[in-house]
Structures are given as structure tokens and as C-alpha cells.
Amino acid sequence: MKSVNISVVLFFYLYDYFVYGDVSRHDEITARLKEKMNRMQLRKLYSDSKTAETEAEREAARKEYLDRVGVPEDFRY
């Protein structure tokens, strides 16, 4: 199983949330976790665009990555 790195601040927020029941930062925790998940998905797409087994899979991953990042169609190669 792979590891995931999170910031120390997010770790403390999660610790307070689960150990002490401090729900005051619930929205911030949710936002930071969503941001982390988005970055992980982008990284996976980028890696797949370079290392997928077939050219079609690499191209599909490259296209989805560029779509998510927001690169315009006419600016792509």
C-alpha cells in the first residue's frame, strides 16, 4: 500500500476532529482533503500519460489531464 503525505496543519486538524471531537474546522478539513484528492488524481493522470502500456491509454490520460488542468484545445500539441 502506498503512503500519502499531508501537511502538519491538516494532520493536527484531523487529530483534533477525531480525538477531541472538535468540529469547528470541519469545512476547512473537507476543503483540504478535497484539494489533496484532486492533486493525487492529477498526478495519477500525469503518470498514466507517460507510462500507460498502450499509446491509446497514454493519449486518453494526457487528454483528461489537460482537460482537468484547463489547457485550451488550441494550445495543445
MARKELO-622574 format. One record per residue: residue number from 1; y, z, x of N, C-alpha, C in turn. Coordinates in pm, whole numbers, m for minus. Layout:
BEGIN
REC:NUM:Y:Z:X:Y:Z:X:Y:Z:X
...
***
This chain:
BEGIN
REC:1:m118:0:85:0:0:0:124:0:89
REC:2:221:m80:53:345:m87:129:438:29:93
REC:3:527:59:184:628:163:160:759:99:118
REC:4:839:177:48:971:132:6:1073:233:57
REC:5:1176:183:122:1282:270:171:1393:279:68
REC:6:1440:401:45:1556:423:m41:1657:505:37
REC:7:1780:504:m10:1883:581:59:1859:730:40
REC:8:1913:808:131:1902:954:123:1969:1004:m4
REC:9:2080:945:m40:2153:986:m160:2066:967:m284
REC:10:2004:851:m296:1917:825:m410:1799:922:m411
REC:11:1743:950:m294:1634:1047:m286:1677:1183:m340
REC:12:1794:1230:m300:1843:1360:m348:1868:1357:m498
REC:13:1922:1248:m548:1942:1236:m693:1809:1243:m767
REC:14:1709:1173:m716:1577:1176:m778:1514:1315:m769
REC:15:1531:1379:m656:1478:1515:m637:1540:1610:m739
REC:16:1672:1608:m749:1740:1694:m846:1697:1662:m988
REC:17:1677:1535:m1016:1639:1492:m1151:1501:1545:m1189
REC:18:1404:1529:m1099:1267:1567:m1133:1236:1713:m1106
REC:19:1291:1771:m1002:1258:1910:m969:1342:2008:m1050
REC:20:1472:1980:m1061:1561:2073:m1129:1598:2030:m1271
REC:21:1557:1911:m1309:1589:1863:m1444:1735:1828:m1462
REC:22:1804:1796:m1353:1946:1761:m1358:1961:1616:m1405
REC:23:1998:1598:m1531:2009:1464:m1588:2151:1408:m1579
REC:24:2240:1477:m1511:2379:1434:m1505:2396:1301:m1432
REC:25:2304:1266:m1345:2315:1140:m1269:2214:1036:m1316
REC:26:2166:1050:m1437:2064:959:m1490:2109:813:m1483
REC:27:2230:785:m1525:2280:647:m1526:2292:591:m1384
REC:28:2338:675:m1291:2352:630:m1153:2215:605:m1089
REC:29:2119:693:m1117:1983:674:m1067:1926:543:m1120
REC:30:1942:520:m1249:1891:397:m1311:1955:274:m1247
REC:31:2085:276:m1227:2155:162:m1168:2108:137:m1025
REC:32:2093:243:m947:2049:226:m808:1905:177:m799
REC:33:1819:225:m888:1680:178:m888:1671:32:m931
REC:34:1752:m8:m1028:1754:m149:m1070:1804:m237:m956
REC:35:1907:m190:m885:1960:m266:m772:1854:m280:m662
REC:36:1782:m173:m635:1676:m177:m534:1566:m274:m576
REC:37:1526:m269:m702:1421:m359:m751:1466:m504:m740
REC:38:1591:m531:m772:1644:m667:m761:1639:m715:m616
REC:39:1679:m629:m522:1675:m667:m380:1531:m692:m335
REC:40:1437:m610:m383:1297:m629:m347:1243:m761:m401
REC:41:1280:m795:m524:1235:m921:m583:1294:m1040:m508
REC:42:1421:m1031:m471:1483:m1139:m394:1415:m1156:m259
REC:43:1383:m1045:m194:1316:m1051:m65:1178:m1115:m77
REC:44:1107:m1081:m184:974:m1140:m208:986:m1290:m230
REC:45:1083:m1332:m310:1103:m1475:m334:1138:m1548:m204
REC:46:1226:m1488:m123:1264:m1549:3:1142:m1563:95
REC:47:1063:m1456:104:942:m1461:187:845:m1567:137
REC:48:827:m1573:6:738:m1674:m51:789:m1815:m24
REC:49:921:m1832:m22:976:m1966:3:949:m2012:146
REC:50:919:m1918:233:889:m1953:373:739:m1953:403
REC:51:660:m1873:330:522:m1851:372:416:m1886:268
REC:52:454:m1935:152:354:m1969:50:259:m2075:104
REC:53:139:m2076:50:35:m2165:103:63:m2313:81
REC:54:116:m2348:m34:140:m2490:m61:290:m2520:m63
REC:55:321:m2645:m39:460:m2689:m41:521:m2669:m179
REC:56:443:m2692:m285:493:m2676:m422:529:m2529:m450
REC:57:446:m2437:m403:475:m2294:m422:600:m2253:m344
REC:58:612:m2305:m221:731:m2274:m140:858:m2326:m207
REC:59:851:m2448:m259:967:m2508:m325:1004:m2434:m452
REC:60:904:m2392:m530:931:m2317:m653:996:m2183:m621
REC:61:947:m2115:m518:1005:m1986:m478:1147:m2006:m426
REC:62:1168:m2113:m347:1302:m2141:m294:1400:m2167:m407
REC:63:1359:m2246:m506:1446:m2278:m619:1480:m2152:m699
REC:64:1380:m2069:m727:1406:m1947:m803:1497:m1852:m725
REC:65:1475:m1842:m594:1561:m1758:m511:1706:m1805:m518
REC:66:1728:m1933:m500:1864:m1986:m502:1927:m1971:m640
REC:67:1848:m1985:m746:1899:m1964:m882:1946:m1820:m900
REC:68:1865:m1725:m854:1899:m1583:m872:2020:m1543:m787
REC:69:2030:m1602:m668:2143:m1569:m581:2271:m1633:m633
REC:70:2258:m1743:m706:2375:m1806:m765:2429:m1924:m687
REC:71:2345:m1987:m606:2388:m2104:m530:2390:m2224:m625
REC:72:2504:m2293:m637:2513:m2407:m729:2417:m2520:m689
REC:73:2370:m2594:m789:2275:m2703:m766:2329:m2807:m666
REC:74:2456:m2841:m677:2512:m2945:m591:2540:m2896:m449
REC:75:2519:m2769:m422:2540:m2714:m288:2408:m2697:m213
REC:76:2299:m2728:m277:2166:m2710:m218:2121:m2836:m147
REC:77:2028:m2820:m55:1969:m2936:12:1848:m2984:m60
***
